[in-house]
Amino acid sequence: MQDLKVSTIQADLHWEDKQENLKMFEMLIKNIQESTDLILLPEMFSTGFSMRAAELAEEMDGNTSNNEEEEFIFALKDEMP
């Protein structure tokens, strides 16, 4: 049986600023030095919790439903040690 190597990232989010959060997590993920199988990010890592949910919500054809966060993660996976 192989051991599962898990990395966790906890960070102060840029409140309601998706692009800044994605840039920050890209840097944090790229700075992981050891081999890892799974990276755990905070819930709501791209925007943080907000009382303005209706204003931050995206339409079904918005970036999130077009997998922006998923594409972000998959673009980084091949750079991991």
VMD Tcl script that draws the C-alpha trace (Angstrom):
set ca {
  {0.00 0.00 0.00}
  {1.34 3.42 -0.94}
  {1.20 6.33 1.51}
  {-0.97 9.27 0.52}
  {0.96 12.53 0.82}
  {-1.30 15.49 1.61}
  {-0.40 19.19 1.62}
  {-2.66 21.76 3.19}
  {-2.63 25.47 2.45}
  {-4.20 28.02 4.77}
  {-3.94 31.66 3.75}
  {-5.46 35.06 4.32}
  {-7.76 35.56 1.36}
  {-8.07 38.72 -0.70}
  {-11.67 39.43 0.15}
  {-13.98 39.01 -2.85}
  {-11.03 39.27 -5.28}
  {-10.93 36.07 -7.31}
  {-7.98 36.98 -9.56}
  {-5.75 38.00 -6.64}
  {-6.64 34.81 -4.79}
  {-5.83 32.66 -7.81}
  {-2.47 34.41 -8.20}
  {-1.70 33.96 -4.49}
  {-2.61 30.27 -4.48}
  {-0.61 29.69 -7.65}
  {2.46 31.01 -5.85}
  {1.74 29.00 -2.70}
  {1.16 25.80 -4.66}
  {4.32 26.28 -6.73}
  {6.30 26.75 -3.49}
  {5.42 23.29 -2.16}
  {8.83 21.62 -1.98}
  {7.94 18.01 -1.29}
  {6.16 15.53 -3.47}
  {2.42 15.58 -2.78}
  {-0.58 13.58 -3.95}
  {-3.33 15.88 -2.72}
  {-3.48 19.61 -1.98}
  {-6.25 20.87 0.29}
  {-7.28 24.49 -0.19}
  {-9.60 26.52 2.04}
  {-13.29 26.42 1.34}
  {-14.27 29.31 -0.94}
  {-10.57 29.82 -1.76}
  {-11.23 31.95 -4.82}
  {-13.52 34.58 -3.25}
  {-13.72 34.05 0.48}
  {-17.01 34.08 2.34}
  {-19.18 37.07 1.61}
  {-22.47 38.55 2.68}
  {-22.79 39.81 -0.92}
  {-23.39 36.37 -2.42}
  {-25.99 37.61 -4.90}
  {-23.58 40.24 -6.22}
  {-20.68 37.77 -6.55}
  {-22.73 34.94 -8.01}
  {-22.02 34.09 -11.62}
  {-24.44 33.13 -14.35}
  {-24.42 29.53 -15.55}
  {-22.24 30.65 -18.44}
  {-19.90 32.62 -16.13}
  {-16.24 31.85 -15.45}
  {-16.83 29.40 -12.62}
  {-19.23 27.25 -14.61}
  {-16.65 27.36 -17.41}
  {-14.24 25.71 -14.96}
  {-11.83 28.61 -14.35}
  {-10.84 27.22 -10.94}
  {-10.60 23.68 -12.32}
  {-8.41 24.85 -15.22}
  {-6.28 26.78 -12.71}
  {-5.68 23.63 -10.64}
  {-5.03 21.33 -13.61}
  {-2.56 23.82 -15.12}
  {-0.49 23.62 -11.93}
  {-0.61 19.85 -11.40}
  {2.14 19.09 -13.91}
  {4.49 21.51 -12.14}
  {4.29 19.67 -8.83}
  {7.34 17.74 -7.58}
}
mol new
graphics top color blue
foreach p $ca { graphics top sphere $p radius 0.5 }
foreach p [lrange $ca 0 end-1] q [lrange $ca 1 end] { graphics top cylinder $p $q radius 0.2 }
display resetview
